[in-house]
Amino acid sequence: MVDVNRVFVACVVLAVVVAGGNDIAGDGGAMAAVTKKTLDAAADAAKLALGLVGVLALWTGVMRVAEAAGLVGLIARALRPLLVRLFPEVPKDHPALGAIVMNMAANLLGLGNAATPLGLQAMKHLQSLNAHKTTATNAMVLFLAMNTSHLTLIPARTIFLRAEGGSTQATNIILPTLLATAVGMFVAVTVAKLLQGRFPVTPDDAPAQTAGGPPTDGAAP
């Protein structure tokens, strides 16, 4: 597995070395340009993050109000027939279904960052149903596929970014986003279901054989 931290440090070191080499070779100003671009990028990132706080706070508050008002429960009851078919391993009244609904609602509004903690909560509930803690269940794999490629009705964050960038028609991406995410989610769910049937989750319950020792299942060596 690639360590992203090492890759980042290597990129920084390489940029400094190349810029310093250019300065030594007589192409002055390279190091100053790298420093300026780095500071400009940091400032832009801070402005973008602060701008997103308002949008995320607004929609997260809306989700909390909807939950307190019982709207989430209403949506959960409406989606229960679909969720029961998609997640047959999860009991009908289990908190995992409610957490999945919350995550789906946040994704429908295009709030990727706000949907993340809800997705983690749903995965935690699904893990509580997992008899083999080191192996993902079919429900966990399917939920991950759905969360990654979820249908988006209102891409709120993207609309905000387009408006911040000076777009005069920031909302004209709603229909293309709806079509693209609908196709993506359909493909993700279909592939996940097909692979579940072809490669069922069957963890090995037999105790592991010690190195150099006799088999633990009574089979002849």
N, C-alpha and C positions, 0 to 999 in steps of 0.2 A: 504494500500500500504506500502511495506517495505521501510524504509529509508536506502539507501545504506550507507550513511555516518555513521549512527549509527552502522550498522553491521561492517563496517571497524574499527571504534573505539573500538567496543567490541572485535574484533579479536586481535587488538594490545594490549589492556589491558589484555586479557586472556593469550596471549603469555608472556607478562612481568611477570604476576603473577605466571604462571607455571614455568618459568625459575627461578624466584626468589625463589620459593618454593623448587625447586631442589637444588639450591645453599645452602639454609638454611638446607636442609636435609643431606647435605654432598656430593652431586654430583656436585662438583665445576666445573665451566666453562660453565654452561648452559647459564647464562646471557651474557657472552662474546661471545658465539656461536651465540645467537640470534642477538646481535648487529652486528657481522661480516657478517652474512647472509643478514641482512637488508641493510647494506652498499654495499655489493656485488651486491644485486639485483638492488639497485638504480643506481649503476654504469653501469650495463648491460642494464638497461632501457634507460639510457642516450645515450649509444653507439648505441643501436638499433634505437632510435628516430633520431639521427644524420645521421645514415646510410640511413634511409628511406627518409630523406629530399631530397637527390639527385635524387632518383627515382621519387618521387612525383613531384619535380620541373621540371624534364625532361618531363614527360608525361603531366603535366598540361600545360607546354609551348607548347607542340605539339598540344594539344587540342585548345589552343588559336590561334596558327598559322592556324590550320585547319578551325577554325571559321572565321578568317579574310580572308582566301583564298576562302571561299564559299563552302568548303567541307561539312561543317555541313548542310548548306542549301540543298546541293545535296542529302545528306543522308536523310534529312527530307522529301524531295520530293519522294525519293524512298520508305521510310517507311510510307508515308502519307496514302496510301490505307489501310495498316494494322492498323495504329493508329486510323484512322477514324472508323474502325469497332470495335476496342477495346474500344475507348472512344467516343461513339456517342453523349455524352452530351457536348463535347468540340467543338466549332466552328473550321472549317478547317484552318482558317488563324489566330487563336489565338496564342499568344506567349507561352502559356502553352505547345503546341505541340513541339515547338522548344526547350524548356527547357527539356522536356521529352526525346527528341532525344539526347541532350547533356549528360544527365544522363545515357542513355542507352549506348552511346559510351564509356563513362568512365568505366562503369561496364563491357562492352565487353573486355576492356583492363585489367580488374582485378584491377582497381585503386579505391578500396573502399573508402579511405579517400578523394581522389579527387572528387569522385562522390557525396559525401555528400552535399557540398554546392550547386551543380547543382540540386540535388534532393530537397533541401529546396527551391530553386528558383522555381522549377516546382510546388511544393506543394503550394507555395505562389500564383502562377498564377491560380491554380485550386481553391484555396480558394476565389479568386476574382470573380469566377463564381458561388460560393456557395450562394444560397439565404438564407440558414439557417446556420449561422456562427458557431453554437455550435454542428452541426451534420455533420459528414463526408459524402461526396457524394460518389456515386458508383465509379466515376472516381478516387477519392482520395484513396479509399480503394484498387482498382485494381492497381493503380500506386505503392502504398506501397507494395503490394504483389509482383509485378514485381521487384521493387527495391531491396527487401530483398532476392529474389531467382533468380537473373538475370543470364542469360547465359554469360559465360566467355570464350572468345576465347584465350586470352593470359593472364594467371595469373601472371602478371609482379611482383607484390609484393611478391607472394609466391615463385616465382623463385629466386628472390633476397635473400629472407630469407634462402632458401635452399643452395644457393651458399655461403652465409655468414657462414652457419653452416658447410661448408666443403664438401658438396655434389659434387660428380664428374659428376652426371647426373641430374642437377637441372631442366632441361627442360622436363624430361620424365613424368611429371605430366600433360602435356598439354592435351593429349587425355582423360585421366580419368576425369580431371576437366571439359572438354567440355561435356562429356557424363553426368556427375553428375549434372552439372548446367542446362543442357538442360532438363533433366527429372524433376528437381526441379522447373524450371520456368513453364514448361508445366502443372505440377500438381497445382502450385500456381494459374496460370491464370484460369485453368479449374474450380477449387474449388471456386475462387472468382466470376466467372461468374455464376456458379450454385447457389451460395448463394445469388447473386443479384436477381435472378429470384424467389428464394424461400422466401427471406426476403427483399422485396423492401424498400428503404429508404423513409419513409412517416412521416416526422416530424409533430407533433401536432401543428396546427396553432391556436387552440382555446385558449383563455386566461385562465390562471390558476385560479382555484377556491380558494378563500381565506378561511383560516381555520375558521370554525364555521359560515361562511356566506352562502347565498343561491347560488345555481348553477348559473354560468354566461351564460349558453347556453339556458336558459329558460325552462329547464326540471323541472319536479316536484321533490321536495325533497323526 
